[in-house]
Amino acid sequence: MPLISNFFGIEIRMHVNDDKQHKLPHIHAYYQGQRAVFSISDGTVLAGKLPRRQRRLVQAWIEIRNEELIDDWELAVQGTAPSPIRPLS
């Protein structure tokens, strides 16, 4: 599962060809042994959980980088590794 971004100790990953597990375009966020799956379209948590602060950071990042995330999702569905996306700073 390629790492597409990393900020404030949060790793953001996207599965290649993972449109079967969760039908919606999504990312996986990891923070200190915890994991959550977020919808790319609106930042909704689809599975798992993160601490509130980290969840909000991921949701803000999704909103800011939405077009890039959609482009990466299209690459992943086609079996191509997604591109890195700038972190929050």
N, C-alpha and C positions, 0 to 999 in steps of 0.2 A: 504494500500500500504506500504509494509515493507521498513524501512530505511536500506539501505545497506552500506552507508558511509556518512561522514560529515566532511568537511574541509573548512577552511577559510570562514565560514558562509554559505556554500553551502550544502544543503541536497540532497543526491542522493537516489532516491527511484525506486523500480521496482514493477510494478503491477503483481500480480499473475494471470495467465491465460489472459494476455493482448495481445495476438497475433492477436486479431481480430481488435483492434483499429488501430494499425500500424502493418502492416504485417512483417516489418523488426524487428529483435531483437533491443530493445531500452531501454533507461533509462529516467527517469524524473528528472530534476535538478531544485531546488527551491532556490531562493536567494532574500531576502527582498521583498516578495510579487510577484516576477516575476517567471515565469516557462518556461522551454524549454524542448523539447523532443529531445534526441540525438540518432543517430544510433550507435549501439555498433561496427559495422564493421569498420566504418571510421570516426566517430565523427561528421558527418553531422547533422545539426539542422533540424529536421523533422517538428517541430511546435514550436511556441512561440519564446521567445527571452530572453537573459540575457545580462547584460552589457558586453562589449568586454573582459575585464580582466577575469571575471568569466567564460565566454564562453571558453576562451583559457585554463583556469585551468581545466575545465571539459574535454575538448578535450585531454589535456595532460594526465589526469588521465585515460581516456578511453584507450589511446594508451599503457600506462604502465600496466594497469590491464586488458587488453583485454581477456586473457584466462580465468581469474576468472569471468569476466562478461559473457562470453559465457556459462560457467558452470552454473552460476546463472540463466541465461535465460532458459537453459534446465530444471532446477528445477522448475522455475516459470510456464513454459508451461505445466509441468506435474502436476501442482497444489500444489507444495511444496514450502514453504517459502524459498526465496533465503538467502544465507549466507552473513554475513557482510564481507566487503572488506576493506582492509587497505586504509586510506586516503592519500592524498598528505601530505608531511611534509616539 
